[in-house]
Amino acid sequence: MPEQLWLPGLEAPPTPTDGLFFAVFPDATTAVSISKLAQNLCGETRSRSKPLAAGRLHVTLHHLGNFAGGLPQERVDAAMQAAASIRMEPFSVEFDAAVSFASKPRPGPLVLGGGEGVAGLHVLHDALGCALQNAGFGDRAVSSAAHYTPHVTLAYGMPWVAARPVEPVCWNVREFALMHSLLGRTRHVALARWTLAGAES
């Protein structure tokens, strides 16, 4: 009987160090407005959580996995191939509610959510999902069956609160990006950006 080289429970799997995801970002002015809103909402609770910095605010379109020891180049190449095939006009988004993703009694993220105002994000998400599958992504990371809830994370570790309306936050989505997340280091690096058809360069 061959020697077993690895026994579950005796050796921990490698810790992920790098993440890969598609996202859209608010323009700089809108990001500052969202950041101020996040500060106000955090200030209304007794949580010690701090709001995300304006430069980190984004809407994730597809998370393509977390990896140990760097990003696999074949994943990056396939993602770029998929993104390059997208043909879509620019669109506007509107987020109008503060929503808790916490599960009582455990704390969790506080996010901006929206209703009909985020329809364009659903369209872009679905188009990217089809393109990713065509490019060879067949796993659950891009499953069209997964429920997609467009949101902007404002802060982590927040206590649960009931959803409430906020002053609508709007911006025009003219591009999307493939992002490299340096896990645990609070850094996101844009690997590439794609302008939506008709957007000004």
N, C-alpha and C positions, 0 to 999 in steps of 0.2 A: 504494500500500500504506500503510495507516494507521501512524502512528508507534507503536512499542511503548512503553507508559508505564512498564512495570516489567519488569526482567529478573532472573530468578532468579540469586542469587549476588551481585548488585550492591547489593541493598538488603535488609537483614535485616528479618524480620517484627517487629512490635511485641512487646516483652517483656510477658508476662502479669503483671498486677499484682493480680488479684482472682480468688479461687476460690469455687465454690459447691458445697456438699455437705450431705447429710442425715447425722445422726449420733445416737447415744445416748451418754449420759455416766454414769459411776458416781456414786453419791452421794459427798458430801464425805469421809466417813469411809473409804469404800472407796478413793477416789482417793489418800488419804494412805497407805494400806496398800500400794497398787500402786507409789506413788512410792518408798517405802522398799525394796520388793522390787527395783525398777529400780536404785536406788543400790547395793544389795548385788551385783547381777549385773554392773553396770558395774565395781564395785570388784574383781571377780574376774579381770578382763582387764587388759591393759596399755594399753587404748585410752584416749585422752584425751576420748572422747565423754562428754557429760553427759546424765543422764536427763532426760526431759521433765518439766516442772513439773506438779504435781498437777492444776492447773486446765486443762491442755491434754490430759489423757488422755481418750480417747474411742474409740468404735467407729464407723467410717464405714459407712454403709448404702449410699449411692449418691453417687458423685462426678459432678457435673453439668457440669463443665468449668472451665477457667481462661480468663480474659479480660483484655484490655488496656484500661486506661482506665475501669474500673468494671464493675459487673454489668449485663448487659442486663435491663431491667425486665420484658420479656416472658418471659424465662426464670424470673425470680423469681416472677412471677404464676402461671405454669403450674405451678411446683413447689408453690406454696402451695395451688393448686386441687387438685392430686393428694394432698397431705398431708391436706387437710381431708376427703377421702373415705375415709380409712382407719378401719376399725372392727375393733378387736382388743383382747383383754383384756390386762392387764399380765402379765408373765411374768418368771421368774428366769433368770439366766445364770450360768454357771460356767466360768472359764478355769483350766486346770490344767497348762499346759506353757509353758516358755520356748522359743521357736522362732526360729531365725535366718532372715531373708529375704536374707542376704548370698549372693553368688555367689563361691566361692573363685576367686582369692585376694583379690577386691575386697571391701571392707567394705560393710555395709548395715544395715538396721534389725534390731533385736532386738525381738520382739513376744511378747505373751501369746496363746496359742492355746487352743483347746478342742475337745472332741469332741461327745458327745451333749448336753453342757451348753449349747451355743450354738444348739440347734435353733430356739429362739424367734426368734433374730436372722435365721435363714434365712427363716422365715415372714414376718417383717416386711419383710425385703429384697424378697422375691418380691411381696408385696402392693403395696409402693411401686413396684416396677418396672412392674407392670400399670397402676397408677394414673397413673404418669408417661407411659406410652405412650398411654393414653387422653386425657391432657392435651396431647398433641402432641409428646412427646419420642420420636422414632423412631430416634435415633442410637445409636452404640455405647456411649454413657455409661450407658444403662439397658438394654442388651441382656440378655435373659434367658438367652442362651447363654453369657454370660461367667461364668467360675467365681468364686464368691464365697467368700472365706475370712474369716470374722469374726475380728478380732484387735484388740488394743490395742498400739499402738506404744509401746515403753518408751524407746528411744534410737536415734539414727541414727549411722551411721558406725562400727558395731561389727563386729569380726572375726567370721568364721563360726565357729559352735560347734554341736555336735550338739544336737538337741532333748532337753530334759530335763524331768522332772516338777517341779512346784513346788507349794507349799501352795495348794490351790484358793482362787481369788478369786471371790466370789459377790456379786451384788446384784440387786435387783428393778428391772426396767425398767418405768417408769410413764409415760414420755413420750419423744418424739423431737423433734429440732430441725433447722431449716434454718439452716445456718451460712455466714457470709461469711468467707472466709479472706483476710487481708491478706498476700499472698505476700511472703516475704522479710522480714516484720516480726514474725514469730512471734506474730501475734494472730488470734484467732477471735472473731467477733461473731455472737451469736444474732439472726437476723432474726425468727424466730417459733418457738414451741413448741406441740406438740399432745399433750394428755393422752390416754393410751390408755383405752378405755372401761372403766369400773369403778374407775379409779384415784381415790384421794382428791385433792381439789383442795387 
